[in-house]
Amino acid sequence: LGGIADDQPWPQGGEHCRLWRPLLGLSRATLERCAVALKLSFVQDPSNTDEAMTRNAVRQQVMPALDRALPDWRSGFLRSRTLLDEANDRLQEQTRADLLQCQLTDRQHLNAIALANLTDARRRAVWRAWFDDLKLRMPSMRRLDAIDRSLAMSASGEALHEGWSFRRWRDMIVASPAASVNEDIDPPIDPGDVKLVWSGEPSLSIEEWCGSLVFDLDKGSEQHAGVDPEWLCGQCLLVTAQRSAARLRIAPLARSRSLKGLYQSASIPPWVRPTLPLVFAGVELVYAAGLGMNYTVNQKVPGGLVLNWCPGKSGP
């Protein structure tokens, strides 16, 4: 109905354009008579008389025949258009409500279970509304059905559309720009190990990981999670992706757990984890991006310093 109801007399257009056509309901003959009576000049488009074009053939041949056979067909058509517009408005309201029901923390996450529970037509409408929110072009019906089958109707799957990656993980469908269009913030697949020494700077840019390690001297005392800054200054820090045997305590009374288990509990998808660096001081895991500080280290060398990871293009 969206395509049928597209030709409306009310204001429409983009953010910086509004189009108002209040005379849309009047026939061409009526407008021409008024223009002549009021001595208004107007422009005739030469292409409007070319009956090789379908729209002109309809105007010149089909519509006059309808006028002779069904004199009131135009008013009936306009009533039908009004009903179609109302039906389209109701569908749009339903679709927005369905999308809000399916969206999770932000517009890039959908609840796959809620989406799968909708009827086929409502599910396709939600996909189109979501793509529209993400400023993506609409896929063909066949492509949309393939995306729906691989993500909403399957336990796992992945699809690419318009430079975006859509992945199913657990009960979520996650949308993210593909690495090819997100080079400024996506670290390489294997950034490698980076050794550094902290000398009191507010942050250290790490080009290999396309981000910065931030050192906050105030949060640690409030959260009781910080480490002694003097101790950290004397350490050779290692920023790495190696997670084989690393364990972390995320709270004072918590037991240490494997990083895999903590990432799963934090609902961090597997494809995101390699982009989150670990910071070691010697053999001690001090900080894990996406999870936080290690309370095991905090209890050994307590202090007010907390680390945070800030992804984004590093360097000048």
Disulfide bonds with the S-S distance in Angstrom:
none
